[in-house]
Amino acid sequence: MKSLALKIFLPLAILAVLTLALMPKVIGASIESAIIDNLLAQIPPEAQSQFEIRHTEFSNDWFSSSTTIELIYTPIGIDAIALSMDFDIDHGPLLQTEDGLSIGLAYAMIQPSIRNDMFDIAIADLSFPLPDITLNLLARFDQTLTLEVNVSELSFSDTKGRISFDGLNANFDIAHDQSAYFSVKMGELSATENAANSNVLITGMTLTSSTTQMNDILAKTRTTLSVPSISSTLPLPFSISNIGIDYCLQASPGEENFSDIYQTIRLASIESEIPVSSFSWLSEIKQVNNELLRNYYKVLSELQNEINTDADALSENLTELGQELYLLVLQSLVEFNNRIEVNSYDGDHTADLNILWAGLDTLNTIAELDINAVIAALNITLDISLDLEAILSSPLAGLVDPYMQEGYLTVSNGRVMMEASMQNSVLTVNGDELPLDQFFETQRDK
C-alpha cells in the first residue's frame, strides 16, 4: 500500500517541482507583451491619441526581469507629461510581496519619475526634498491587477518655514472584465511660511472611485471625495469643514444609448470674512445622447492630433467634425437640473434652476437655425427662496421693496421669493406673462 502511494506521490511531486521551476521562465517570456497590452487596454479609444508608450528592451532572467516604460500624456494646450517607470519584476507562481508570500503571475516594484517643464520649474524652487513614492503591482492568475501606491511621510523645517505631511496610500484594483475600484487615503498636510506669516492645513482626504468598464468613458462610474477640513490664513483667512464631492455617471433609466450625470458639492461649515456659513450644489444632466459625448471626445482627439503635428490651421476634417457635433447638440434633447442651498446672514436660502432643451430634431443644417425655434425649444423654471430676516440684515436689504413694486419679488411667511419660467416662448415672472416672440423678431429685423 505504501509502495502504491509512493508511486503516485513521487510523480506528482516531481511534476509540481518542475512546474514551480519552469513557470517563472514561461511567465518571463510573455511578461513584456502582457505589460504593454495591459497598459494600452486601460486607455479609452477616445483618449488614445493623447498617450504614447515607450519602453526599453526587457532584461530577462529565469526568476526576474526589468525594464523602463515611459507613458507620455499630451493634454490639449499643455506641454507633454512623461511618467517614467522603472520595473523590477519577479516571476510567479511564488511571489514575495510587501505583504508577504503570495501566488500570482508576477509582482513588480516600480520606481516612478515625472518629466515635465512646468513640474521641473515648480520643484526647482522647493527648499525641501519630495517624499519617496513606491508602486507595487501584483498580477494574479485570474487576470486581475492590483496596484498599490505609497507616498512616504515628510517633515521639514528651516528658517523659511515648515512643512509636515503624514503620507498617502492608494489602491487600484482592476478585474478581468475591466471593472475597477480605486481608493486613496491622504494624511494631514500642513505648511507654514514664516515671511508671510501664513499657514495652510488640510486635515486629510479620502477618495474612492469605481467603474464597470475601465476603458469605456461612458461606463457606469461613481466617485466620492471627502475632506474633514481645509484652512488657510492668507490671502483670505478661511476654514471649511466637512467637504464632500460626489459624482456619478450612469445609463438613463430605460434608455440604453443615453446617460445621466450627477454631481454634488457640499461645504458643511464655512468660517471666513465672506458671509456664507454653508454651501451645497446639486447638479444633474439627464438624457445626454451617448453619440454626442463620443463625438465630443472624437473632436478632442482630432484636435490633439493636429496639435501634435504642429498644424498651422484647423483641417477640413476637424472643422467638419466640429460642425457635426454642434448640429448634434442642437438636435438632441437634454435636461439640466440645479439646486443651490446657502446659509448666509443666519438664514437659509435656496435656488432651483431647471432647463429642458427639447432639441431641434428636424434641423438638418446649422444654416436653418432660427432664433424663434431655439426659444420655443427651451423650457426653463427658476425658483428662488430667501430668508427675509437674513436679507434685511444684508447689503441687499434696500433692493427688496423696489423689486417687490416691480413685481419681480414676493414676500410670504418670512420668505422672499421669485418664481420665473419660460415655456412656449412666454416668460412668466410671479404670474405675470411676457411674450418673447415679438421681441426676438424685432431684434432680428433690426
C-alpha positions in Angstrom: 0.0 0.0 0.0 2.8 2.4 0.9 4.6 1.4 -2.3 1.5 2.3 -4.3 1.1 5.7 -2.5 4.8 6.4 -3.1 4.4 5.6 -6.8 1.5 8.1 -7.1 3.0 10.8 -4.9 6.5 10.8 -6.4 5.5 11.7 -10.0 3.1 14.4 -8.6 5.9 15.8 -6.5 8.3 15.8 -9.4 5.6 17.5 -11.6 5.0 20.1 -9.0 8.7 20.9 -8.7 9.1 21.1 -12.4 6.1 23.4 -12.7 7.5 25.7 -10.0 10.9 25.7 -11.7 9.7 26.2 -15.3 6.8 28.6 -14.8 9.0 31.6 -13.9 10.8 31.2 -17.3 7.5 30.8 -19.1 6.0 33.8 -17.4 9.1 35.9 -18.1 8.9 35.1 -21.8 5.5 36.7 -22.1 5.8 39.4 -19.5 6.8 42.1 -22.0 3.7 41.9 -24.2 1.5 41.4 -21.1 2.6 44.7 -19.5 2.3 46.8 -22.7 -1.0 45.2 -23.7 -2.4 45.8 -20.2 -1.4 49.5 -20.2 -3.0 50.0 -23.6 -6.2 48.2 -22.6 -6.8 50.7 -19.8 -6.9 53.7 -22.1 -10.3 54.6 -23.7 -10.1 54.6 -27.5 -11.3 58.3 -27.5 -8.2 59.3 -25.4 -5.5 57.1 -27.0 -4.2 59.9 -29.3 -3.2 61.7 -26.1 -1.0 58.9 -24.9 2.2 57.3 -26.2 4.0 54.3 -24.6 7.8 53.8 -25.0 9.9 51.2 -23.4 13.4 49.9 -23.3 14.3 46.3 -24.1 13.3 43.8 -21.4 16.2 42.3 -19.4 15.0 38.7 -18.6 16.5 36.3 -16.1 14.9 33.0 -15.1 13.1 34.4 -12.0 13.0 38.1 -12.7 13.1 40.8 -15.4 13.4 44.5 -15.6 12.6 47.4 -18.0 11.8 51.1 -18.1 8.4 52.1 -19.5 7.6 55.7 -20.3 4.0 56.8 -20.5 3.7 60.2 -22.3 0.5 62.1 -21.9 -0.1 65.2 -24.0 -3.1 67.3 -22.8 -4.6 69.8 -25.2 -2.8 73.1 -24.9 -0.3 71.9 -22.3 3.3 70.6 -22.5 3.5 66.8 -22.5 3.8 65.0 -19.2 6.1 61.9 -19.2 5.8 59.4 -16.5 8.9 57.1 -16.4 8.6 53.8 -14.5 11.5 51.5 -13.8 10.1 48.0 -13.4 11.8 45.3 -11.2 9.7 42.2 -11.8 9.5 38.9 -10.0 8.0 36.0 -12.0 5.4 33.7 -10.4 3.9 31.5 -9.3 5.5 32.1 -5.9 5.9 35.8 -5.1 7.4 37.7 -2.2 5.4 40.9 -1.9 5.4 43.7 0.6 2.6 41.9 2.5 4.3 38.5 2.5 4.3 35.4 0.3 1.6 35.4 -2.4 0.7 33.4 -5.6 0.3 35.0 -9.0 1.8 35.6 -12.4 4.1 38.5 -11.5 4.9 41.1 -8.9 6.6 44.4 -9.9 8.2 47.0 -7.8 8.0 50.3 -9.7 10.1 53.4 -9.3 8.3 56.4 -10.9 9.6 59.8 -12.0 7.9 62.7 -13.8 9.4 64.7 -16.7 7.6 68.0 -17.5 8.9 71.5 -17.8 6.3 73.1 -15.5 6.8 70.4 -12.9 10.6 70.7 -13.1 10.3 74.5 -12.6 7.9 74.1 -9.7 10.1 71.6 -7.7 13.3 73.5 -8.5 12.1 76.3 -6.2 11.3 73.9 -3.3 13.7 74.1 -0.4 12.8 70.6 0.8 13.1 67.1 -0.8 10.0 65.4 -2.2 8.6 62.4 -0.3 9.5 58.9 -1.6 7.0 57.2 -3.9 6.8 53.5 -4.3 4.5 51.5 -6.6 3.8 47.8 -6.3 1.9 45.8 -8.9 0.6 42.3 -8.5 -0.8 40.3 -11.4 -2.8 37.3 -10.4 -3.7 34.1 -12.4 -7.3 35.2 -12.8 -6.1 38.2 -14.8 -6.8 40.8 -12.1 -4.3 43.5 -11.3 -3.7 45.3 -8.0 -1.6 48.5 -7.9 -0.6 49.9 -4.5 0.9 53.4 -4.3 2.6 54.7 -1.2 3.9 58.2 -0.6 6.1 58.5 2.4 5.7 60.9 5.3 7.6 64.2 5.2 8.7 66.6 7.9 10.9 69.5 7.1 11.7 72.9 8.6 14.2 75.7 8.1 14.3 79.5 8.5 11.7 80.0 5.7 9.1 77.8 7.2 7.9 74.3 7.9 6.0 71.5 6.1 4.6 68.3 7.5 2.9 65.5 5.6 1.5 62.3 7.0 1.8 60.3 3.8 -0.6 58.8 1.3 -1.8 55.3 0.4 -3.7 54.4 -2.8 -5.0 51.1 -4.1 -6.2 50.4 -7.6 -7.9 47.1 -8.4 -8.7 46.0 -12.0 -10.8 42.9 -12.5 -10.5 40.6 -15.5 -13.7 42.2 -17.0 -12.1 45.7 -16.8 -14.2 46.8 -13.9 -12.1 48.8 -11.5 -12.0 50.2 -7.9 -9.8 53.0 -6.8 -9.2 54.3 -3.3 -6.9 57.0 -1.8 -6.3 58.0 1.8 -4.1 61.0 2.5 -2.9 62.1 5.9 -2.7 65.6 7.3 -0.8 68.2 5.3 0.4 71.4 6.9 2.6 74.2 5.5 3.8 77.4 7.2 5.7 80.3 5.5 7.4 82.4 8.1 7.9 85.5 6.0 4.3 85.9 5.1 3.1 84.6 8.5 0.8 82.2 6.5 -0.4 78.7 7.2 -2.3 76.1 5.2 -3.8 73.0 6.8 -5.5 70.0 5.2 -6.5 67.5 7.8 -6.7 64.6 5.4 -8.5 63.3 2.3 -10.4 60.2 1.2 -11.2 59.4 -2.4 -13.0 56.4 -3.8 -14.0 55.6 -7.4 -15.4 52.7 -9.2 -16.3 51.9 -12.8 -17.8 49.0 -14.6 -15.5 49.3 -17.6 -12.1 50.9 -17.2 -11.6 51.7 -20.9 -15.1 53.0 -21.6 -15.7 56.7 -21.0 -19.4 56.1 -20.7 -19.3 53.1 -18.3 -21.2 53.5 -15.0 -18.9 55.4 -12.7 -19.1 56.6 -9.1 -16.6 58.9 -7.4 -16.6 60.3 -3.8 -14.2 62.8 -2.3 -14.3 63.8 1.3 -12.0 66.2 3.3 -12.5 66.8 7.0 -11.3 70.4 6.9 -9.2 72.9 5.0 -8.0 76.2 6.5 -5.6 79.0 5.5 -4.6 82.3 6.8 -3.7 84.0 3.5 -4.7 85.7 1.2 -8.1 85.4 2.8 -8.4 83.7 6.2 -10.9 80.8 6.0 -11.8 77.5 7.4 -14.0 75.0 5.7 -15.2 71.7 7.4 -16.8 68.5 6.1 -16.2 68.9 2.4 -17.8 66.4 0.2 -17.9 65.9 -3.6 -19.9 63.1 -5.3 -20.0 62.3 -9.0 -22.0 59.6 -10.8 -22.3 58.7 -14.5 -24.8 56.1 -15.4 -27.2 55.0 -18.2 -30.5 56.8 -18.3 -33.3 54.6 -16.9 -34.8 52.6 -19.8 -32.6 54.4 -22.3 -29.6 52.3 -23.4 -28.0 55.0 -25.6 -28.4 57.9 -23.2 -26.6 58.8 -20.0 -27.3 60.8 -16.8 -24.6 62.7 -14.9 -24.9 63.7 -11.2 -22.6 65.9 -9.2 -22.9 67.2 -5.6 -20.6 69.6 -3.8 -21.1 70.2 0.0 -19.3 72.6 2.2 -21.0 71.9 5.6 -19.3 74.7 7.6 -17.5 77.8 6.4 -15.8 80.4 8.5 -14.4 83.4 6.7 -14.9 87.1 6.1 -17.4 86.2 3.4 -20.9 86.0 5.0 -21.6 82.4 3.9 -21.8 79.7 6.6 -22.6 76.7 4.4 -23.0 75.8 0.8 -24.3 72.9 -1.3 -24.9 72.4 -5.0 -26.6 69.5 -6.7 -26.2 69.3 -10.5 -27.9 66.9 -12.8 -27.6 66.4 -16.6 -30.1 63.9 -17.9 -30.8 62.2 -21.2 -27.4 63.0 -22.7 -27.0 61.4 -26.1 -24.1 59.0 -25.9 -23.3 59.7 -29.5 -22.9 63.4 -28.6 -20.4 62.5 -25.8 -18.4 60.2 -28.0 -18.3 62.8 -30.8 -17.1 65.4 -28.3 -14.1 63.2 -27.4 -13.6 62.4 -31.0 -13.2 66.1 -31.7 -10.8 66.5 -28.8 -8.8 63.5 -30.2 -8.6 65.0 -33.7 -7.6 68.4 -32.2 -4.8 66.7 -30.2 -3.5 65.0 -33.4 -3.3 68.3 -35.2 -1.5 70.0 -32.3 1.0 67.1 -32.2 1.7 67.7 -35.9 2.0 71.5 -35.4 -0.7 72.2 -37.9 -1.0 76.0 -38.7 -4.7 75.9 -39.3 -7.6 73.6 -38.5 -8.0 70.9 -41.0 -11.2 70.4 -43.1 -11.8 67.2 -41.3 -11.7 68.8 -37.8 -13.9 71.7 -38.9 -16.5 69.2 -40.3 -16.4 67.2 -37.0 -16.9 70.4 -35.0 -19.9 71.3 -37.1 -21.4 67.8 -36.8 -21.0 68.0 -33.0 -22.7 71.4 -32.9 -25.6 70.2 -35.0 -26.0 67.1 -32.8 -26.1 69.3 -29.7 -28.9 71.4 -31.3 -30.8 68.3 -32.3 -30.6 66.3 -29.0 -32.9 66.6 -26.0 -31.1 67.2 -22.7 -32.2 68.2 -19.2 -30.3 70.3 -16.7 -31.3 70.5 -13.1 -29.5 72.6 -10.4 -30.3 73.2 -6.8 -28.2 75.5 -4.6 -28.6 75.8 -0.8 -26.7 78.5 1.1 -26.8 79.7 4.7 -25.9 83.4 4.9 -26.6 86.1 7.5 -28.0 83.4 9.7 -30.7 82.5 7.2 -31.2 79.6 4.8 -31.6 80.4 1.1 -32.3 78.1 -1.9 -32.4 78.4 -5.7 -33.6 75.8 -8.2 -32.9 76.2 -11.9 -34.3 73.6 -14.3 -33.6 73.7 -18.1 -35.2 71.3 -20.6 -33.8 71.6 -24.1 -36.3 69.8 -26.2 -33.9 69.6 -29.2 -34.5 70.6 -32.8 -34.8 67.1 -34.3 -36.0 68.4 -37.6 -32.9 70.7 -38.0 -30.8 69.4 -40.9 -28.1 72.1 -41.2 -26.9 74.9 -39.0 -27.9 77.4 -41.7 -31.5 76.5 -41.0 -31.2 77.6 -37.3 -33.9 80.1 -36.3 -33.9 82.0 -33.0 -37.6 81.6 -32.5 -37.3 77.8 -32.8 -34.5 77.9 -30.3 -36.7 79.9 -27.8 -39.6 77.5 -28.4 -37.4 74.5 -27.6 -36.4 75.9 -24.2 -38.3 75.1 -21.1 -36.8 77.0 -18.1 -38.0 77.3 -14.5 -36.3 79.3 -11.8 -37.4 79.3 -8.1 -35.6 81.4 -5.6 -36.5 81.4 -1.9 -34.6 83.7 0.6 -34.9 84.2 4.3 -36.5 87.6 4.7 -34.8 88.4 8.1 -31.4 87.5 6.8 -31.8 89.5 3.6 -32.9 92.6 5.6 -29.7 92.2 7.6 -27.6 92.1 4.4 -26.4 94.8 1.9 -29.3 93.6 -0.3 -31.9 95.0 2.1 -32.5 98.1 0.1 -33.5 96.1 -3.1 -36.4 94.2 -1.6 -39.1 96.9 -1.7 -38.2 98.3 -5.2 -38.2 94.8 -6.7 -41.5 94.0 -5.0 -43.0 97.0 -6.5 -41.8 96.0 -9.9 -43.3 92.5 -9.4 -40.0 90.6 -9.5 -40.2 89.6 -5.9 -42.9 88.5 -3.5 -42.9 88.1 0.3 -44.8 85.3 2.2 -44.3 83.6 5.5 -41.0 85.2 6.2 -39.6 84.3 2.7 -38.5 86.5 -0.2 -39.4 84.6 -3.4 -39.3 84.7 -7.1 -40.9 82.2 -9.5 -39.9 82.5 -13.1 -40.4 80.3 -16.1 -40.1 80.3 -19.9 -42.4 77.9 -21.7 -43.9 78.0 -25.2 -41.9 81.3 -25.9 -43.6 83.0 -23.0 -41.7 84.4 -20.0 -43.6 84.3 -16.7 -42.4 86.1 -13.5 -44.6 85.6 -10.4 -47.6 85.0 -12.6 -47.1 87.9 -15.0 -46.6 86.9 -18.6 -44.3 88.5 -21.1 -44.4 87.1 -24.7 -40.9 86.7 -26.2 -41.6 86.0 -29.9 -42.2 89.6 -30.9 -39.1 90.8 -29.0 -36.7 88.4 -30.8 -38.3 89.0 -34.2 -37.9 92.7 -33.7 -34.2 92.2 -32.7 -33.6 90.1 -35.7 -35.3 92.6 -38.1 -33.0 95.3 -36.7 
